[in-house]
Amino acid sequence: MIIHLKDWFPVLLSLRVAFIVVIVVAVLALPLARRMAKSWFPGRDVVEALITLPLVLPPSVTGYILLILIGRRGPIGAWLAHWDITLIFTWWAVVLAAAVVAFPLMYQSAKAAFSSVDKNLENAARTLGAGEMRVFFTVTLPLAWPGIMAGVVLTFARALGEFGATLMVAGNIPGQTQTIPLAIYFASESGDDATAMTLVALITIFSFLVIFMVNRWNQGKKH
């Protein structure tokens, strides 16, 4: 079956959201993961538990918490309302929901990658006069890169497939907030199995291609 042009909106929205989420989550998670991998402080276990909490909570619960926070009567939603900004039931709410549930995956992968970097190599670079920024970009980051890329793949795939939290904070509004997973679910519920199967095939292909390209790229670096 060929999907009509109007049915491509969920595909385009899901891809756009996934790419935005990867960028936003990487910017936020990498410095935090680096810090947590290299230092200890009182209450660190509590902070880590909070960071990874969306990983174990049901997505609908995460979505409900976000709904309380960014809803019109929530603390963040009420504050944003003063600036005439509304997040709830917009495509930005889709981005927020996907970013929250995907953040722990990027964080955990990056933290493991940074923890595996040999401190002796970093110290050697410092001994030779390299500053912290240069050490990070010339030693730490290249060595941790495979693990970071694994986090990127997991983040992209998680953002692409997010359902529960998205439904809670963004709803299923065709042409506005309907992503591929939402479109699949409601197409199946309405008996439109052909559209559901086509969308399933598309999201599977997208996920496979991302994993395949990253694996090929990593293999190329090893050679």
Secondary structure as GFF3:
##gff-version 3
##sequence-region A 1 223
A	DSSP	three_ten_helix	5	8	.	.	.	ID=ss1
A	DSSP	alpha_helix	9	38	.	.	.	ID=ss2
A	DSSP	alpha_helix	44	56	.	.	.	ID=ss3
A	DSSP	alpha_helix	59	70	.	.	.	ID=ss4
A	DSSP	alpha_helix	75	81	.	.	.	ID=ss5
A	DSSP	alpha_helix	91	115	.	.	.	ID=ss6
A	DSSP	alpha_helix	119	127	.	.	.	ID=ss7
A	DSSP	alpha_helix	132	135	.	.	.	ID=ss8
A	DSSP	pi_helix	136	140	.	.	.	ID=ss9
A	DSSP	alpha_helix	141	161	.	.	.	ID=ss10
A	DSSP	alpha_helix	164	170	.	.	.	ID=ss11
A	DSSP	alpha_helix	180	189	.	.	.	ID=ss12
A	DSSP	alpha_helix	193	222	.	.	.	ID=ss13
###
